Amino acid sequence: MNTYKGVIKGNTIVLEERVNLPEGIRAQVVIKPIRPTPKEVIRKQAELMEEAPRVGRLLYKTREELHEW
């Protein structure tokens, strides 16, 4: 029995590598989620930070400045 890794997309599993089996063969699939490593989590967080929209400049440094007119 071989083990392959893949990604679930809807009701389909897309394997990361080619499987050397004939087209249409029936197979049993056992789902076991793969937990990301701490390095993968940090890398993903860094990617999300880079994609985050920039939201302008700081208007007030302190709460008191907000109420100064």
N, CA, C and O atoms as a GROMACS GRO file, in nm:
protein
  276
    1MET      N    1   0.085  -0.118   0.000
    1MET     CA    2   0.000   0.000   0.000
    1MET      C    3   0.089   0.124   0.000
    1MET      O    4   0.180   0.135   0.082
    2ASN      N    5   0.064   0.217  -0.090
    2ASN     CA    6   0.140   0.341  -0.100
    2ASN      C    7   0.065   0.455  -0.032
    2ASN      O    8  -0.058   0.451  -0.021
    3THR      N    9   0.139   0.555   0.012
    3THR     CA   10   0.082   0.675   0.073
    3THR      C   11   0.112   0.794  -0.016
    3THR      O   12   0.226   0.813  -0.058
    4TYR      N   13   0.009   0.873  -0.045
    4TYR     CA   14   0.024   0.992  -0.128
    4TYR      C   15  -0.035   1.111  -0.054
    4TYR      O   16  -0.127   1.095   0.026
    5LYS      N   17   0.018   1.229  -0.078
    5LYS     CA   18  -0.035   1.351  -0.018
    5LYS      C   19  -0.112   1.426  -0.125
    5LYS      O   20  -0.078   1.422  -0.243
    6GLY      N   21  -0.216   1.497  -0.081
    6GLY     CA   22  -0.296   1.574  -0.175
    6GLY      C   23  -0.375   1.682  -0.106
    6GLY      O   24  -0.365   1.701   0.015
    7VAL      N   25  -0.454   1.753  -0.185
    7VAL     CA   26  -0.536   1.862  -0.136
    7VAL      C   27  -0.680   1.835  -0.177
    7VAL      O   28  -0.708   1.798  -0.291
    8ILE      N   29  -0.772   1.854  -0.083
    8ILE     CA   30  -0.914   1.834  -0.112
    8ILE      C   31  -0.969   1.962  -0.174
    8ILE      O   32  -0.952   2.070  -0.118
    9LYS      N   33  -1.035   1.950  -0.288
    9LYS     CA   34  -1.101   2.061  -0.356
    9LYS      C   35  -1.243   2.016  -0.388
    9LYS      O   36  -1.268   1.943  -0.484
   10GLY      N   37  -1.335   2.063  -0.304
   10GLY     CA   38  -1.474   2.019  -0.321
   10GLY      C   39  -1.486   1.873  -0.285
   10GLY      O   40  -1.456   1.833  -0.172
   11ASN      N   41  -1.529   1.792  -0.381
   11ASN     CA   42  -1.544   1.649  -0.359
   11ASN      C   43  -1.434   1.571  -0.430
   11ASN      O   44  -1.450   1.452  -0.459
   12THR      N   45  -1.322   1.638  -0.459
   12THR     CA   46  -1.211   1.578  -0.533
   12THR      C   47  -1.083   1.593  -0.452
   12THR      O   48  -1.064   1.694  -0.384
   13ILE      N   49  -0.996   1.494  -0.459
   13ILE     CA   50  -0.865   1.502  -0.397
   13ILE      C   51  -0.761   1.512  -0.508
   13ILE      O   52  -0.751   1.423  -0.592
   14VAL      N   53  -0.685   1.621  -0.508
   14VAL     CA   54  -0.580   1.644  -0.607
   14VAL      C   55  -0.448   1.602  -0.544
   14VAL      O   56  -0.403   1.663  -0.447
   15LEU      N   57  -0.386   1.498  -0.599
   15LEU     CA   58  -0.262   1.447  -0.544
   15LEU      C   59  -0.143   1.531  -0.586
   15LEU      O   60  -0.140   1.586  -0.696
   16GLU      N   61  -0.044   1.541  -0.497
   16GLU     CA   62   0.074   1.622  -0.524
   16GLU      C   63   0.171   1.554  -0.620
   16GLU      O   64   0.254   1.620  -0.683
   17GLU      N   65   0.161   1.424  -0.633
   17GLU     CA   66   0.252   1.351  -0.722
   17GLU      C   67   0.172   1.256  -0.810
   17GLU      O   68   0.057   1.224  -0.780
   18ARG      N   69   0.233   1.212  -0.915
   18ARG     CA   70   0.167   1.121  -1.009
   18ARG      C   71   0.155   0.981  -0.948
   18ARG      O   72   0.248   0.930  -0.886
   19VAL      N   73   0.038   0.921  -0.969
   19VAL     CA   74   0.012   0.786  -0.920
   19VAL      C   75   0.020   0.691  -1.039
   19VAL      O   76  -0.044   0.713  -1.142
   20ASN      N   77   0.097   0.587  -1.025
   20ASN     CA   78   0.117   0.491  -1.134
   20ASN      C   79   0.012   0.380  -1.127
   20ASN      O   80   0.043   0.264  -1.100
   21LEU      N   81  -0.114   0.419  -1.152
   21LEU     CA   82  -0.225   0.323  -1.153
   21LEU      C   83  -0.309   0.350  -1.277
   21LEU      O   84  -0.312   0.462  -1.328
   22PRO      N   85  -0.378   0.246  -1.326
   22PRO     CA   86  -0.461   0.265  -1.445
   22PRO      C   87  -0.580   0.358  -1.418
   22PRO      O   88  -0.634   0.360  -1.307
   23GLU      N   89  -0.619   0.434  -1.519
   23GLU     CA   90  -0.734   0.524  -1.509
   23GLU      C   91  -0.860   0.444  -1.477
   23GLU      O   92  -0.883   0.338  -1.536
   24GLY      N   93  -0.940   0.493  -1.385
   24GLY     CA   94  -1.068   0.430  -1.352
   24GLY      C   95  -1.060   0.324  -1.245
   24GLY      O   96  -1.163   0.268  -1.207
   25ILE      N   97  -0.942   0.292  -1.194
   25ILE     CA   98  -0.930   0.189  -1.090
   25ILE      C   99  -0.994   0.238  -0.961
   25ILE      O  100  -0.983   0.356  -0.927
   26ARG      N  101  -1.058   0.150  -0.891
   26ARG     CA  102  -1.119   0.185  -0.762
   26ARG      C  103  -1.012   0.182  -0.655
   26ARG      O  104  -0.923   0.096  -0.657
   27ALA      N  105  -1.020   0.275  -0.562
   27ALA     CA  106  -0.921   0.284  -0.454
   27ALA      C  107  -0.990   0.324  -0.325
   27ALA      O  108  -1.094   0.390  -0.327
   28GLN      N  109  -0.931   0.285  -0.215
   28GLN     CA  110  -0.982   0.326  -0.084
   28GLN      C  111  -0.900   0.446  -0.038
   28GLN      O  112  -0.777   0.445  -0.045
   29VAL      N  113  -0.968   0.550   0.009
   29VAL     CA  114  -0.901   0.671   0.053
   29VAL      C  115  -0.927   0.689   0.202
   29VAL      O  116  -1.042   0.688   0.247
   30VAL      N  117  -0.820   0.705   0.278
   30VAL     CA  118  -0.830   0.732   0.421
   30VAL      C  119  -0.783   0.876   0.442
   30VAL      O  120  -0.670   0.910   0.408
   31ILE      N  121  -0.869   0.960   0.499
   31ILE     CA  122  -0.836   1.100   0.518
   31ILE      C  123  -0.767   1.119   0.653
   31ILE      O  124  -0.819   1.080   0.757
   32LYS      N  125  -0.649   1.180   0.649
   32LYS     CA  126  -0.574   1.212   0.770
   32LYS      C  127  -0.516   1.351   0.749
   32LYS      O  128  -0.419   1.367   0.676
   33PRO      N  129  -0.575   1.454   0.814
   33PRO     CA  130  -0.525   1.590   0.796
   33PRO      C  131  -0.377   1.600   0.835
   33PRO      O  132  -0.333   1.539   0.932
   34ILE      N  133  -0.302   1.678   0.757
   34ILE     CA  134  -0.160   1.700   0.784
   34ILE      C  135  -0.149   1.836   0.852
   34ILE      O  136  -0.188   1.938   0.795
   35ARG      N  137  -0.094   1.837   0.972
   35ARG     CA  138  -0.077   1.962   1.047
   35ARG      C  139   0.046   2.036   0.995
   35ARG      O  140   0.150   1.974   0.972
   36PRO      N  141   0.035   2.168   0.976
   36PRO     CA  142   0.152   2.243   0.928
   36PRO      C  143   0.260   2.252   1.035
   36PRO      O  144   0.230   2.254   1.155
   37THR      N  145   0.385   2.258   0.992
   37THR     CA  146   0.496   2.275   1.085
   37THR      C  147   0.499   2.421   1.131
   37THR      O  148   0.442   2.507   1.064
   38PRO      N  149   0.564   2.450   1.243
   38PRO     CA  150   0.575   2.590   1.287
   38PRO      C  151   0.638   2.680   1.181
   38PRO      O  152   0.596   2.796   1.168
   39LYS      N  153   0.736   2.631   1.106
   39LYS     CA  154   0.797   2.712   1.000
   39LYS      C  155   0.696   2.745   0.891
   39LYS      O  156   0.695   2.857   0.839
   40GLU      N  157   0.610   2.648   0.855
   40GLU     CA  158   0.508   2.672   0.754
   40GLU      C  159   0.406   2.776   0.802
   40GLU      O  160   0.360   2.859   0.724
   41VAL      N  161   0.371   2.772   0.930
   41VAL     CA  162   0.277   2.868   0.987
   41VAL      C  163   0.337   3.009   0.981
   41VAL      O  164   0.269   3.103   0.941
   42ILE      N  165   0.464   3.023   1.020
   42ILE     CA  166   0.531   3.153   1.018
   42ILE      C  167   0.540   3.206   0.876
   42ILE      O  168   0.518   3.325   0.852
   43ARG      N  169   0.574   3.119   0.780
   43ARG     CA  170   0.584   3.161   0.640
   43ARG      C  171   0.449   3.209   0.589
   43ARG      O  172   0.442   3.311   0.520
   44LYS      N  173   0.341   3.137   0.621
   44LYS     CA  174   0.207   3.176   0.577
   44LYS      C  175   0.166   3.309   0.640
   44LYS      O  176   0.105   3.393   0.573
   45GLN      N  177   0.198   3.329   0.769
   45GLN     CA  178   0.164   3.455   0.834
   45GLN      C  179   0.238   3.570   0.768
   45GLN      O  180   0.181   3.678   0.750
   46ALA      N  181   0.364   3.549   0.733
   46ALA     CA  182   0.442   3.653   0.666
   46ALA      C  183   0.381   3.686   0.530
   46ALA      O  184   0.375   3.803   0.492
   47GLU      N  185   0.336   3.585   0.456
   47GLU     CA  186   0.272   3.607   0.326
   47GLU      C  187   0.145   3.691   0.344
   47GLU      O  188   0.121   3.784   0.266
   48LEU      N  189   0.065   3.658   0.444
   48LEU     CA  190  -0.059   3.732   0.467
   48LEU      C  191  -0.032   3.876   0.507
   48LEU      O  192  -0.106   3.966   0.468
   49MET      N  193   0.075   3.899   0.584
   49MET     CA  194   0.111   4.035   0.623
   49MET      C  195   0.152   4.117   0.500
   49MET      O  196   0.121   4.236   0.492
   50GLU      N  197   0.223   4.054   0.406
   50GLU     CA  198   0.264   4.124   0.285
   50GLU      C  199   0.143   4.158   0.198
   50GLU      O  200   0.143   4.261   0.130
   51GLU      N  201   0.041   4.073   0.199
   51GLU     CA  202  -0.078   4.095   0.117
   51GLU      C  203  -0.176   4.192   0.181
   51GLU      O  204  -0.266   4.242   0.114
   52ALA      N  205  -0.161   4.220   0.311
   52ALA     CA  206  -0.256   4.305   0.383
   52ALA      C  207  -0.255   4.446   0.324
   52ALA      O  208  -0.149   4.499   0.290
   53PRO      N  209  -0.372   4.506   0.311
   53PRO     CA  210  -0.377   4.641   0.254
   53PRO      C  211  -0.314   4.744   0.350
   53PRO      O  212  -0.325   4.731   0.472
   54ARG      N  213  -0.250   4.842   0.294
   54ARG     CA  214  -0.194   4.951   0.373
   54ARG      C  215  -0.308   5.050   0.398
   54ARG      O  216  -0.379   5.086   0.305
   55VAL      N  217  -0.325   5.093   0.521
   55VAL     CA  218  -0.443   5.172   0.555
   55VAL      C  219  -0.411   5.315   0.598
   55VAL      O  220  -0.469   5.365   0.695
   56GLY      N  221  -0.323   5.381   0.529
   56GLY     CA  222  -0.300   5.522   0.555
   56GLY      C  223  -0.204   5.549   0.669
   56GLY      O  224  -0.131   5.461   0.715
   57ARG      N  225  -0.206   5.675   0.714
   57ARG     CA  226  -0.111   5.717   0.815
   57ARG      C  227  -0.180   5.732   0.950
   57ARG      O  228  -0.303   5.738   0.958
   58LEU      N  229  -0.101   5.737   1.056
   58LEU     CA  230  -0.150   5.756   1.191
   58LEU      C  231  -0.194   5.901   1.207
   58LEU      O  232  -0.114   5.992   1.188
   59LEU      N  233  -0.320   5.922   1.243
   59LEU     CA  234  -0.373   6.058   1.257
   59LEU      C  235  -0.348   6.114   1.397
   59LEU      O  236  -0.321   6.233   1.412
   60TYR      N  237  -0.358   6.030   1.499
   60TYR     CA  238  -0.341   6.074   1.636
   60TYR      C  239  -0.247   5.979   1.709
   60TYR      O  240  -0.256   5.857   1.694
   61LYS      N  241  -0.156   6.035   1.789
   61LYS     CA  242  -0.063   5.952   1.865
   61LYS      C  243  -0.119   5.916   2.001
   61LYS      O  244  -0.088   5.810   2.056
   62THR      N  245  -0.202   6.004   2.056
   62THR     CA  246  -0.262   5.978   2.188
   62THR      C  247  -0.411   6.006   2.182
   62THR      O  248  -0.459   6.073   2.090
   63ARG      N  249  -0.483   5.954   2.277
   63ARG     CA  250  -0.627   5.974   2.285
   63ARG      C  251  -0.659   6.123   2.306
   63ARG      O  252  -0.759   6.174   2.255
   64GLU      N  253  -0.575   6.192   2.382
   64GLU     CA  254  -0.598   6.333   2.410
   64GLU      C  255  -0.596   6.416   2.281
   64GLU      O  256  -0.674   6.510   2.266
   65GLU      N  257  -0.509   6.383   2.189
   65GLU     CA  258  -0.500   6.457   2.062
   65GLU      C  259  -0.631   6.447   1.983
   65GLU      O  260  -0.664   6.538   1.907
   66LEU      N  261  -0.703   6.340   1.999
   66LEU     CA  262  -0.830   6.321   1.930
   66LEU      C  263  -0.930   6.430   1.968
   66LEU      O  264  -1.010   6.472   1.885
   67HIS      N  265  -0.925   6.475   2.095
   67HIS     CA  266  -1.023   6.570   2.145
   67HIS      C  267  -0.974   6.713   2.143
   67HIS      O  268  -1.047   6.803   2.184
   68GLU      N  269  -0.852   6.739   2.096
   68GLU     CA  270  -0.802   6.875   2.085
   68GLU      C  271  -0.855   6.938   1.958
   68GLU      O  272  -0.837   6.883   1.849
   69TRP      N  273  -0.920   7.053   1.969
   69TRP     CA  274  -0.973   7.120   1.852
   69TRP      C  275  -0.911   7.253   1.840
   69TRP      O  276  -0.941   7.328   1.748
   0.00000   0.00000   0.00000
